[in-house]
């Protein structure tokens, strides 16, 4: 087991928790050392996995999943700790590593109880990594729940504002989505084989050997897509997201918006679309309507907010809606755009939340009406915020442009009138995004200083610069060199598209 590289994505966060367990709450240097070494090790592991994966693909290894391993866990229900990755999983793991690393330095001065904070932060990371490496639906669901549970305490204890209300709302709504998801996964398991003793949780085995009745597929598709869609902030199940983001501490907002919400899109892609292709063909239009509303509604809602975190939270509803919207188009180009958007949104929203946390830590307000002229006072943070804003509105050379252009081009090509109407409506969100981004930049960074006390504020420290530079380099890297991402995921869509086309016949 320990010889499989994927297992170490779960082992390292567990070792980090063990290291934190022997530290005292007052020993900030020891706590920071454990988190720095652990997050750096995850970064190295993520880069190593990506390079190794690309090398195997370049050498002609076209297997559906690489680095596979399976160990029996609970024989009566045929549950295995089964792991494996394709190009999409590799990129999601790399994204998670980057944000955990950046989030560690963004929380360098977290208080109170820094040890406890980082323990729950590592548990959240464990769930995220475990979810992306799992190819057994039961273990995937288990890690999914492990990733959700710490959110309640991380927001309720270390958050700001109406933190108890937001933590409870987030937990109840996501657990409600988990109930739908559990019903869907149990249904897929029970229909994976004629005999209960032969039923399997393994995603690859189900996709290759099972033919689920179309009537059951329709119901199970709704359960699984809604279950994952709740975490992806799909309308009308999105209301937990703005409150949760607004009250969460900086690193939790970064990991939550940057990675945790991607579990929703990844799950819809890996489970709902891949295992239930006939229902996906028949029912995709319903969810295209809902995700189309998410895109436009989220953008308009961001325009009327005055709290920086709420602006970014509603922006996330809009951008995550694009991910689900593109997946539902059921073609390779749009799905490629969905993966690019998951990466782009993960990085730029993590950068946004990191910068908002840094600005709030200095000004003690997130209300843009009470701030102004910050570019003169803290130019480094101001420039970083402008870069994040430009990425969000899709400036060429940054990740947002590549992702959104691929989504809209792929969604419009070979589409009927119904789909093209919704694509055009979704495209209008680009203009709305430009409105609220430029409005915030103008009020926050430019113009006269609103509060004379802000003149004494300092610019970013070395650990804040390390966090932001890491994210900015990744955003620019994707925007300028997107081809390596296409090479990473090009084989991942083949079995899914084949299943969708076969179901459409």
Secondary structure as UniProt FT lines:
FT   TURN            2..3
FT   HELIX           5..7
FT   HELIX           8..21
FT   TURN            25..26
FT   HELIX           28..58
FT   TURN            59..60
FT   STRAND          66..74
FT   HELIX           75..77
FT   STRAND          79..85
FT   HELIX           87..106
FT   TURN            107..109
FT   HELIX           114..133
FT   HELIX           137..158
FT   HELIX           163..190
FT   HELIX           196..198
FT   HELIX           203..209
FT   HELIX           214..231
FT   TURN            232..233
FT   TURN            235..236
FT   HELIX           239..247
FT   HELIX           250..255
FT   HELIX           256..260
FT   HELIX           261..267
FT   HELIX           268..273
FT   HELIX           274..275
FT   HELIX           277..303
FT   HELIX           308..327
FT   TURN            328..329
FT   HELIX           332..363
FT   HELIX           368..370
FT   HELIX           374..377
FT   HELIX           379..392
FT   TURN            393..394
FT   TURN            396..397
FT   HELIX           399..412
FT   TURN            413..414
FT   HELIX           417..427
FT   HELIX           429..444
FT   HELIX           452..456
FT   HELIX           462..480
FT   HELIX           483..489
FT   TURN            490..493
FT   HELIX           494..504
//
